[in-house]
Amino acid sequence: MRAEHLRLAGIGAGPANLSLAAMLYDHAELPNLFFDRKPHFRWHDDQLITGATLQVSIFKDLVSLSDPTNQFSFLSYLHEQGRLYHFLNAQFTSVPRSEFRNYLAWAAGKNDNVVFSETVECVEFDRVFRVVTNRREVTADNIAVGVGTVPWVPGFAQPYLGPTQFHVSEYLSRSKDLRGKRVAVVGGGQSGAETFLDLISRPASEGPAWVVWISKRRSYFPLDDSTFTNDFYMPDYSDYFYQLPEGKRTEINAAHLLTSDGISDSTLRAIYQELYRIQFIEGAAHRFGLMPSRTVTAVDRADPGWELSLRHNDEADQTKCVAVDALVWATGFRPADKGFLAPLAGRIETENGEFRLDEDFAAIWDGPPDRRIFLQNAARGQRGLPDVNLSLNAWRAGRITDWLCGRRSAEPLTSFIDWSAKNAWGPQ
Ligand SMILES: Cc1cc2nc3c(=O)[nH]c(=O)nc-3n(C[C@H](O)[C@H](O)[C@H](O)COP(=O)(O)OP(=O)(O)OC[C@H]3O[C@@H](n4cnc5c(N)ncnc54)[C@H](O)[C@@H]3O)c2cc1C
């Protein structure tokens, strides 16, 4: 086991910190090590439903948008596997999520600065950071926290979680035996949609007897993946967003939610076509139910199964109960616990439950300016919705790498759109 002093210790090795690990790999002058508590690399493995695809361009891999010649690019992966031509000829409109997962696992496996089965339990500071894992201690000048998110269900459901009531993050393990059952899927985002599609697509003899899809949203809304909307996922917009007042940032995140949390058009179309087939060709409309605009307010044991109380969002006096045998909560994820930072937490500024970050994605704290706590995927309120998805991973990791290297790389060209009124107007 290495006992060492690092230039940077990384906590977590999901796509965000893997991107930084890839950028740092060739910098022998910047010793770094990234710890992940999982026994080996996984990326939402229990949600790798057949047909699930990446919701962003494949150029948004770990490195390409910032460092296209980096050896950890998706293109390098294809090349090393000898499947470049096959990938081209497959003509994917969007890349299978399982292939992207395999690429990430390849990048993690190839990088010997990434270690698994090591949980960071505590980080203290005394001129340098002391990072304590379940297996060793290291010291580091800087740390990068990239612990991502954890599954979330409403509090009233938590006591009941188990084999027949579970979060979608356990879907593939728990959904094998739903033949002849009444199943509810709660959640109107991409995960809920993929789950509903998977369940209704099973052959009638093997599938559930009834699948109901419940969502708070008024209907099943698409992801806005159009051209100008994608400009919200560009570096210059992230920097523009960052300097807006807090109230405005909150307002924009709420208004733009479907640019990140909506359902892919292809998934919606597949669901609609499957419903057409079931109702009009198979003549089995009794096999599904669609209940948007409903909030699940309680869940109770029934005999057998579960009883859900639903309040209609437009007709508030209408509360109905639905009885099911199994329940899948596709209710999203929340920021993971950062309790290991407890010894430092009082020294870091906060805003609305987030650590406040400077423009390099480092926490604003009372420690020395050359000792930094970088935070990835932890600033949705300050950096907007792209902070939690793959879009700006390479750029954000590039900015952190730049600071570690004492340089500032040229930014990509800005959007066609003038985001700010502060810019000069008129022909440029
Ligand atoms: C099913 C699904 C599909 C998605 N698909 C897309 C998509 O197509 N496009 C897109 O842009 N976004 C997508 N996202 C959103 C986002 O890109 C992913 O959630 C992504 O995994 C976030 O990366 P991350 O590195 O921030 O966090 P995570 O992937 O959550 O990784 C964090 C890591 O930190 C580790 N960890 C936590 N605490 C500790 C600790 N104390 N010590 C050591 N290790 C620790 C965890 O084990 C974990 O491996 C998807 C999300 C889900 C749930």
The ligand as an ORCA input file, in Angstrom:
! r2SCAN-3c Opt
* xyz 0 1
  C     -29.918      5.866    -14.878
  C     -29.225      7.169    -15.118
  C     -28.857      7.507    -16.396
  C     -28.211      8.715    -16.634
  N     -27.927      9.019    -17.918
  C     -27.398     10.219    -18.183
  C     -27.173     10.602    -19.537
  O     -27.472      9.856    -20.470
  N     -26.613     11.815    -19.779
  C     -26.285     12.674    -18.751
  O     -25.781     13.752    -19.030
  N     -26.506     12.348    -17.472
  C     -27.052     11.147    -17.157
  N     -27.302     10.826    -15.854
  C     -26.973     11.812    -14.810
  C     -25.474     11.831    -14.377
  O     -24.640     11.959    -15.493
  C     -25.072     10.579    -13.646
  O     -25.846     10.462    -12.480
  C     -23.582     10.519    -13.267
  O     -23.357      9.230    -12.780
  C     -23.124     11.542    -12.250
  O     -21.742     11.356    -12.075
  P     -20.963     11.653    -10.714
  O     -19.561     11.230    -10.914
  O     -21.194     13.042    -10.296
  O     -21.668     10.755     -9.589
  P     -21.859      9.186     -9.436
  O     -21.949      8.514    -10.729
  O     -22.977      9.045     -8.459
  O     -20.511      8.704     -8.746
  C     -20.169      9.056     -7.427
  C     -19.238      7.993     -6.891
  O     -18.787      8.380     -5.590
  C     -18.639      7.218     -4.790
  N     -18.659      7.618     -3.386
  C     -19.653      8.231     -2.714
  N     -19.264      8.479     -1.430
  C     -18.007      8.025     -1.326
  C     -17.070      7.995     -0.259
  N     -17.344      8.528      0.941
  N     -15.854      7.426     -0.472
  C     -15.549      6.898     -1.691
  N     -16.414      6.902     -2.738
  C     -17.610      7.472     -2.550
  C     -19.816      6.349     -5.208
  O     -19.554      4.990     -4.944
  C     -19.903      6.631     -6.710
  O     -19.233      5.664     -7.491
  C     -27.925      9.616    -15.571
  C     -28.310      9.281    -14.277
  C     -28.963      8.069    -14.062
  C     -29.419      7.751    -12.654
*
